[in-house]
Amino acid sequence: MKKIFTMIAVLMVSNVCLRAQTLPDAPDPIWPTKNWNLQSVRVNAFFNIYSPSLVDYESIKGLAKDVKSLSIPGDIDKFNRREDSQQGSIGNFVMIGSVGFSPKNKADNSINRKRTLQLGLGFQDVSTFETAYSINQKIAGTDSSFSRDYFVSGRQKALFLQSAYLFNTDPDKAVNVYAGLGFDLGYSLSSTLIENTNQSYIYTSNDSTNTTFLPNEKTVDAIGLLNVALVVPFGLHARIYKNWGATAEFRYALSSVYALGASSLVRSHFQAGLGVRYTFGKFKDRKPEQELDDL
């Protein structure tokens, strides 16, 4: 009978030691538990890859604060409109600073750190609208020709509010993943139209062809733009040292851009970025494996 009890005791002690070795470093709360508890602060930098929305010159006229400041060619109706973006995919910079709150678990008065309400403030430098027209014309009486372009790209620097509710795997582990649903609302701090009215002359002779390109660019003030987006964030957090960790996050966004009284667009796109997160609380130091073996 003593041998049986001894074996049970050894197994229990071994199980405790094993759990102690694999027990994650759960942080001790540093303030009383509330309904919503501040858990983390983080900063993320993203890049947004997509092409601007193509519109016609009539829409561009509606975006300018002063239509007279535009240099739309008088014979624009004779131009051919491009159906593809000249700028292609553009990387747009996004910076977000946010704080995370976790709800109170009323059952045991603990903090449910697997749930996070993320609130943040962001800045975005983004390309929005684009229009492009061109025309090729022969020079009468010669083999030469010239072409004219009318290209306008709209760009805005916007400030926006971010909110997201996230579901996390075990936050006590060194690496955990999360996903959720969010909403962004922003407005442009500045909005401009960059207008290009370029001309190219092609001179053809019996033995050669020469081209002269004459660029002409100017910036025009545009009206303010309202930005609204439904966002699905997902990513992972890796704790590097005590309270500090790194995040890699992807955000799928279905966004709408409204130029009040003018054009609007709806598009879906991805954002990808990296960040740094500080988690509040006092993390317990892990005991060296040698000390655990001696237990």
Sine and cosine of phi, psi and omega as CSV:
sin_phi,cos_phi,sin_psi,cos_psi,sin_omega,cos_omega
0.00,0.00,-0.66,0.75,0.01,-1.00
-0.88,0.48,-0.62,0.78,0.00,-1.00
-0.89,0.45,-0.62,0.78,0.01,-1.00
-0.90,0.44,-0.74,0.67,0.02,-1.00
-0.89,0.46,-0.62,0.79,0.01,-1.00
-0.90,0.44,-0.68,0.73,0.01,-1.00
-0.90,0.44,-0.66,0.75,0.03,-1.00
-0.89,0.45,-0.67,0.74,0.00,-1.00
-0.89,0.45,-0.66,0.75,0.02,-1.00
-0.89,0.45,-0.68,0.73,0.01,-1.00
-0.89,0.45,-0.66,0.76,0.01,-1.00
-0.90,0.43,-0.69,0.72,0.00,-1.00
-0.90,0.43,-0.67,0.74,0.02,-1.00
-0.88,0.47,-0.65,0.76,0.01,-1.00
-0.90,0.43,-0.65,0.76,0.03,-1.00
-0.89,0.45,-0.68,0.73,0.00,-1.00
-0.90,0.43,-0.66,0.75,0.00,-1.00
-0.90,0.44,-0.67,0.74,0.03,-1.00
-0.91,0.42,-0.59,0.81,0.01,-1.00
-0.91,0.42,-0.58,0.81,0.01,-1.00
-0.93,0.37,-0.61,0.79,-0.09,-1.00
-0.99,-0.16,-0.02,1.00,-0.03,-1.00
-0.91,0.40,0.82,-0.57,0.00,-1.00
-0.94,0.33,0.29,-0.96,-0.01,-1.00
-1.00,0.09,0.99,0.13,0.04,-1.00
-0.96,0.27,0.76,-0.65,-0.03,-1.00
-0.97,0.26,0.62,-0.79,0.10,-1.00
-0.98,0.20,0.68,-0.73,0.06,-1.00
-0.87,0.50,0.55,-0.84,0.00,-1.00
-0.94,-0.34,0.09,1.00,0.06,-1.00
-0.41,-0.91,0.27,-0.96,-0.03,-1.00
-0.86,0.51,0.52,-0.85,0.00,-1.00
-0.94,0.34,0.75,-0.66,0.03,-1.00
-0.88,-0.48,0.04,-1.00,0.05,-1.00
-0.88,0.47,-0.63,0.78,0.10,-0.99
-0.77,-0.63,0.80,-0.60,-0.15,-0.99
-0.88,-0.48,0.81,-0.59,0.04,-1.00
-0.90,0.44,0.85,-0.53,-0.09,-1.00
-0.91,-0.42,-0.52,0.85,-0.11,-0.99
-0.38,-0.92,0.33,-0.94,0.13,-0.99
-0.74,-0.67,0.70,-0.71,-0.01,-1.00
-0.54,-0.84,0.35,-0.94,0.05,-1.00
-0.77,-0.64,0.78,-0.63,0.00,-1.00
-0.80,-0.59,0.61,-0.79,0.10,-0.99
-0.89,-0.46,0.77,-0.64,-0.06,-1.00
-0.83,-0.56,0.33,-0.94,0.22,-0.97
-0.84,-0.54,0.66,-0.76,-0.06,-1.00
-0.93,-0.36,0.86,-0.52,-0.03,-1.00
-0.93,-0.37,0.93,-0.38,0.12,-0.99
-0.21,-0.98,0.22,-0.98,0.03,-1.00
-1.00,-0.09,0.51,-0.86,0.06,-1.00
-0.89,0.46,0.38,-0.93,0.04,-1.00
-0.98,0.19,0.76,-0.64,-0.03,-1.00
-0.99,0.13,0.77,-0.64,0.03,-1.00
-0.73,-0.69,0.13,-0.99,0.03,-1.00
-1.00,-0.06,0.12,-0.99,-0.08,-1.00
-0.93,0.37,-0.42,0.91,0.06,-1.00
-0.90,0.43,-0.61,0.79,0.05,-1.00
-0.93,0.37,-0.63,0.78,0.04,-1.00
-0.88,0.47,-0.63,0.78,0.04,-1.00
-0.85,0.52,-0.59,0.81,0.00,-1.00
-0.96,0.30,-0.30,0.95,-0.02,-1.00
-1.00,0.07,-0.41,0.91,-0.04,-1.00
-0.96,0.28,0.65,-0.76,0.08,-1.00
-0.90,0.43,-0.62,0.78,0.02,-1.00
-0.78,-0.63,0.95,-0.31,-0.05,-1.00
-0.86,0.51,-0.52,0.85,-0.03,-1.00
-0.92,0.39,-0.30,0.95,0.00,-1.00
-0.98,0.22,-0.26,0.97,0.04,-1.00
-0.98,0.18,0.42,-0.91,0.00,-1.00
-0.91,-0.42,0.76,0.65,0.00,-1.00
-0.91,0.41,0.81,-0.59,0.00,-1.00
-0.85,0.53,0.61,-0.79,-0.02,-1.00
-0.90,0.43,-0.44,0.90,0.01,-1.00
-0.97,-0.26,0.54,0.84,-0.06,-1.00
-0.84,0.55,-0.48,0.88,-0.01,-1.00
-0.91,0.42,-0.31,0.95,0.05,-1.00
-1.00,0.06,-0.19,0.98,-0.03,-1.00
-0.97,0.23,0.38,-0.93,0.10,-0.99
-0.99,-0.14,0.75,-0.66,-0.02,-1.00
-1.00,0.02,0.72,-0.69,0.06,-1.00
-0.97,0.22,0.60,-0.80,0.00,-1.00
-0.97,-0.25,0.09,1.00,0.04,-1.00
-0.79,-0.61,0.37,-0.93,-0.04,-1.00
-0.98,0.21,0.77,-0.64,0.08,-1.00
-0.95,0.30,-0.50,0.87,-0.04,-1.00
-0.99,0.13,-0.31,0.95,-0.02,-1.00
0.91,0.42,-0.47,-0.88,0.01,-1.00
-0.98,0.20,0.75,-0.66,-0.07,-1.00
-0.87,-0.49,0.71,-0.70,0.10,-1.00
-0.99,0.10,0.89,-0.45,-0.01,-1.00
-0.96,-0.28,0.71,-0.70,-0.10,-1.00
-0.99,0.10,0.71,-0.70,0.04,-1.00
-0.74,-0.67,0.74,-0.67,0.06,-1.00
-0.81,-0.59,0.77,-0.63,-0.04,-1.00
-0.75,-0.66,0.79,-0.61,0.17,-0.99
-0.93,-0.36,0.75,-0.66,-0.11,-0.99
-0.54,-0.84,0.28,-0.96,0.08,-1.00
-0.83,-0.56,0.50,-0.87,-0.02,-1.00
-0.88,-0.47,0.71,-0.70,0.03,-1.00
-0.87,-0.49,0.69,-0.72,0.05,-1.00
-0.92,-0.38,0.60,-0.80,-0.05,-1.00
-0.98,0.22,0.31,-0.95,0.04,-1.00
-0.99,0.14,0.69,-0.72,0.12,-0.99
-1.00,-0.02,0.97,-0.24,-0.12,-0.99
-0.92,0.39,-0.39,0.92,-0.05,-1.00
-0.88,0.47,-0.68,0.73,-0.03,-1.00
-0.79,-0.62,0.27,0.96,0.04,-1.00
0.86,0.52,0.56,0.83,0.03,-1.00
-0.96,-0.29,0.03,-1.00,0.02,-1.00
-0.98,-0.22,0.82,-0.58,0.03,-1.00
-0.99,0.11,1.00,0.03,-0.09,-1.00
-0.98,0.19,0.00,1.00,0.10,-0.99
-0.99,0.11,-0.06,1.00,0.05,-1.00
-0.83,-0.55,0.72,-0.70,-0.05,-1.00
-0.66,-0.75,0.77,-0.63,0.17,-0.99
-0.99,-0.14,0.92,-0.39,-0.07,-1.00
-0.98,-0.18,0.83,-0.56,0.03,-1.00
-0.83,-0.56,0.74,-0.68,-0.07,-1.00
-0.48,-0.87,0.13,-0.99,0.05,-1.00
-0.80,-0.60,0.75,-0.66,-0.08,-1.00
-0.77,-0.64,0.30,-0.95,0.07,-1.00
-0.77,-0.64,0.67,-0.74,-0.04,-1.00
-0.67,-0.75,0.76,-0.64,0.12,-0.99
-0.96,-0.26,0.94,-0.34,-0.24,-0.97
-0.68,-0.74,0.60,-0.80,0.12,-0.99
-1.00,0.03,0.67,-0.74,-0.12,-0.99
-0.88,-0.48,-0.94,0.33,-0.09,-1.00
-0.93,-0.36,0.41,-0.91,0.05,-1.00
-0.47,-0.88,0.61,-0.79,0.15,-0.99
-0.67,-0.75,0.54,-0.84,-0.06,-1.00
-0.52,-0.85,0.80,-0.60,0.04,-1.00
-0.74,-0.67,0.45,-0.89,0.06,-1.00
-0.46,-0.89,0.38,-0.93,0.03,-1.00
-0.53,-0.85,0.65,-0.76,0.07,-1.00
-0.92,-0.40,0.74,-0.67,-0.05,-1.00
-0.71,-0.70,0.64,-0.77,0.05,-1.00
-0.99,0.13,0.56,-0.83,0.10,-0.99
-1.00,0.02,0.88,-0.48,-0.12,-0.99
-0.82,0.57,0.70,-0.71,0.08,-1.00
0.99,0.16,0.09,1.00,-0.01,-1.00
-0.69,-0.72,0.12,-0.99,0.11,-0.99
-1.00,-0.07,0.14,0.99,-0.05,-1.00
-1.00,-0.04,0.24,-0.97,0.02,-1.00
-0.47,-0.88,0.22,-0.98,0.11,-0.99
-0.62,-0.78,0.47,-0.88,0.01,-1.00
-0.82,-0.57,0.49,-0.87,0.03,-1.00
-0.80,-0.61,0.62,-0.78,0.03,-1.00
-0.88,-0.48,0.58,-0.81,0.20,-0.98
-0.78,-0.62,0.96,-0.27,-0.08,-1.00
-0.80,-0.60,0.77,-0.64,0.01,-1.00
-0.74,-0.67,0.76,-0.65,0.11,-0.99
-0.85,-0.52,0.74,-0.68,0.03,-1.00
-0.98,-0.17,0.67,-0.74,-0.04,-1.00
-0.64,-0.76,0.55,-0.83,0.00,-1.00
-0.65,-0.76,0.51,-0.86,0.18,-0.98
-0.94,-0.34,0.90,-0.43,-0.17,-0.98
-0.86,-0.52,0.57,-0.82,0.12,-0.99
-0.95,-0.31,0.72,-0.70,-0.06,-1.00
-0.60,-0.80,0.41,-0.91,0.08,-1.00
-0.99,-0.12,0.67,-0.74,-0.02,-1.00
-0.87,-0.49,0.65,-0.76,0.13,-0.99
-0.64,-0.77,0.61,-0.79,0.01,-1.00
-0.39,-0.92,0.59,-0.81,0.10,-0.99
-0.94,-0.34,0.86,-0.50,-0.15,-0.99
-0.92,-0.39,0.57,-0.82,0.10,-0.99
-0.93,-0.38,0.83,-0.55,-0.09,-1.00
-0.94,-0.35,0.52,-0.85,0.25,-0.97
-0.97,0.25,-0.16,-0.99,-0.12,-0.99
-0.82,0.58,0.95,-0.31,-0.06,-1.00
-0.96,0.30,-0.17,0.99,0.01,-1.00
-0.99,0.14,-0.26,0.97,0.02,-1.00
-0.97,0.23,0.35,-0.94,-0.03,-1.00
-0.89,0.46,-0.57,0.82,0.03,-1.00
-0.78,-0.62,0.78,-0.63,0.07,-1.00
-0.65,-0.76,0.41,-0.91,-0.01,-1.00
-0.93,-0.38,0.34,-0.94,-0.02,-1.00
-0.51,-0.86,0.34,-0.94,0.06,-1.00
-0.38,-0.92,0.35,-0.94,-0.02,-1.00
-0.10,-0.99,-0.36,-0.93,-0.01,-1.00
-0.66,-0.75,0.67,-0.75,-0.07,-1.00
-0.61,-0.80,0.05,-1.00,-0.03,-1.00
-0.57,-0.82,0.74,-0.68,0.03,-1.00
-0.89,-0.46,0.61,-0.79,0.05,-1.00
-0.65,-0.76,0.83,-0.56,-0.05,-1.00
-0.56,-0.83,0.17,-0.99,0.02,-1.00
-0.56,-0.83,0.57,-0.82,-0.10,-1.00
-0.95,0.32,0.74,-0.67,0.15,-0.99
-0.97,0.23,-0.58,0.81,0.08,-1.00
-0.54,-0.84,0.56,-0.83,-0.01,-1.00
-0.64,-0.77,0.79,-0.61,-0.06,-1.00
-0.71,-0.71,0.37,-0.93,0.15,-0.99
-0.88,-0.47,0.81,-0.59,0.05,-1.00
-0.98,-0.20,0.92,-0.40,-0.15,-0.99
-0.96,-0.29,0.79,-0.62,0.04,-1.00
-0.88,-0.47,0.84,-0.54,0.11,-0.99
-0.87,-0.50,0.97,0.23,-0.11,-0.99
-1.00,0.01,0.42,-0.91,0.05,-1.00
-0.71,-0.71,0.62,-0.79,0.05,-1.00
-0.79,-0.61,0.75,-0.66,0.04,-1.00
-0.94,-0.35,0.78,-0.62,0.00,-1.00
-0.91,-0.42,0.93,-0.38,-0.03,-1.00
-0.98,-0.20,0.84,-0.54,-0.05,-1.00
-0.91,-0.42,0.78,-0.63,0.09,-1.00
-0.81,-0.59,-0.11,-0.99,-0.07,-1.00
-0.92,0.40,-0.49,0.87,-0.12,-0.99
-0.87,-0.49,-0.08,1.00,-0.04,-1.00
-0.35,-0.94,0.23,-0.97,0.06,-1.00
-0.73,-0.68,0.81,-0.59,0.01,-1.00
-0.87,-0.48,0.58,-0.82,-0.01,-1.00
-0.83,-0.56,0.73,-0.68,0.09,-1.00
-0.89,-0.46,0.82,-0.57,-0.03,-1.00
-0.95,-0.31,0.80,-0.60,-0.01,-1.00
-0.90,-0.45,0.99,-0.14,-0.01,-1.00
-0.98,0.19,0.49,-0.87,0.06,-1.00
-0.51,-0.86,0.93,-0.37,-0.08,-1.00
-0.76,-0.65,0.61,-0.79,0.12,-0.99
-0.50,-0.86,0.38,-0.92,-0.02,-1.00
-0.95,-0.31,0.73,-0.68,-0.05,-1.00
-0.85,-0.52,0.68,-0.73,0.04,-1.00
-0.93,0.37,0.68,-0.74,0.00,-1.00
-0.90,-0.44,0.26,-0.97,0.01,-1.00
-0.96,0.28,0.27,-0.96,-0.01,-1.00
-0.94,0.35,0.50,-0.87,-0.02,-1.00
-0.87,-0.50,0.70,-0.72,0.06,-1.00
-0.99,-0.14,0.76,-0.65,-0.04,-1.00
-0.89,-0.46,0.81,-0.59,0.03,-1.00
-0.76,-0.65,0.70,-0.72,-0.04,-1.00
-0.54,-0.84,0.66,-0.76,0.20,-0.98
-0.99,-0.13,0.82,-0.57,-0.19,-0.98
-0.84,-0.55,0.65,-0.76,0.12,-0.99
-0.90,-0.45,0.99,-0.16,0.02,-1.00
-1.00,0.00,0.58,-0.81,0.12,-0.99
-0.47,-0.88,0.58,-0.82,-0.05,-1.00
-0.05,-1.00,-0.24,-0.97,0.02,-1.00
-0.68,-0.74,0.45,-0.89,0.03,-1.00
-0.83,-0.56,0.78,-0.63,0.03,-1.00
-0.88,-0.48,0.87,-0.49,0.02,-1.00
-0.97,0.23,0.84,-0.54,-0.08,-1.00
-1.00,-0.06,-0.77,0.64,-0.03,-1.00
-0.46,-0.89,0.91,-0.41,0.00,-1.00
0.76,0.65,-0.93,-0.37,-0.09,-1.00
-0.99,0.12,-0.18,0.98,-0.10,-1.00
-1.00,-0.07,0.65,-0.76,0.03,-1.00
-0.52,-0.85,0.22,-0.98,0.03,-1.00
-0.90,-0.44,0.54,-0.84,0.02,-1.00
-0.83,-0.55,0.58,-0.81,0.17,-0.99
-0.84,-0.55,0.86,-0.51,-0.14,-0.99
-0.72,-0.69,0.58,-0.82,0.12,-0.99
-0.86,-0.51,0.61,-0.79,-0.01,-1.00
-0.75,-0.66,0.86,-0.51,0.14,-0.99
-1.00,-0.06,0.77,-0.64,-0.08,-1.00
-0.78,-0.63,0.71,-0.71,0.20,-0.98
-0.95,-0.30,0.97,-0.24,-0.19,-0.98
-0.90,-0.43,0.46,-0.89,0.09,-1.00
-0.82,-0.57,0.68,-0.74,0.07,-1.00
-0.86,-0.51,0.83,-0.56,-0.04,-1.00
-0.91,-0.43,0.87,-0.50,0.16,-0.99
-1.00,-0.10,0.96,-0.27,-0.18,-0.98
-0.83,0.56,0.86,-0.50,0.01,-1.00
0.99,0.14,0.09,1.00,-0.03,-1.00
-0.66,-0.76,-0.77,-0.64,-0.12,-0.99
-0.99,0.15,0.30,-0.95,0.13,-0.99
-0.54,-0.84,0.35,-0.94,0.02,-1.00
-0.52,-0.85,0.44,-0.90,0.10,-1.00
-0.78,-0.62,0.75,-0.66,0.00,-1.00
-0.46,-0.89,0.38,-0.92,0.08,-1.00
-0.93,-0.36,0.55,-0.84,-0.03,-1.00
-0.31,-0.95,0.23,-0.97,0.02,-1.00
-0.93,-0.37,0.55,-0.84,0.18,-0.98
-0.86,-0.52,0.61,-0.79,0.04,-1.00
-0.71,-0.70,0.69,-0.73,-0.04,-1.00
-0.29,-0.96,0.11,-0.99,0.03,-1.00
-0.84,-0.55,0.37,-0.93,-0.01,-1.00
-0.37,-0.93,0.04,-1.00,0.04,-1.00
-0.82,-0.57,0.69,-0.72,-0.01,-1.00
-0.78,-0.63,0.68,-0.73,0.11,-0.99
-0.93,-0.37,0.83,-0.55,0.00,-1.00
-0.98,-0.20,0.80,-0.60,-0.01,-1.00
-0.96,0.29,0.38,-0.92,-0.01,-1.00
0.89,-0.45,0.28,-0.96,0.02,-1.00
-0.97,-0.22,0.93,-0.37,-0.03,-1.00
-0.98,0.18,0.65,-0.76,0.03,-1.00
-0.97,0.23,0.62,-0.78,0.05,-1.00
-0.98,0.19,0.68,-0.73,0.07,-1.00
-0.96,0.27,0.61,-0.79,0.04,-1.00
-0.99,0.17,0.60,-0.80,0.05,-1.00
-0.85,0.52,0.55,-0.83,-0.03,-1.00
-0.86,0.51,-0.53,0.85,-0.01,-1.00
-0.89,0.45,-0.67,0.75,0.03,-1.00
-0.90,0.43,-0.60,0.80,0.02,-1.00
-0.93,0.37,-0.60,0.80,0.03,-1.00
-0.91,0.42,-0.46,0.89,-0.04,-1.00
-0.99,0.15,-0.19,0.98,0.00,-1.00
-0.91,0.42,0.00,0.00,0.00,0.00
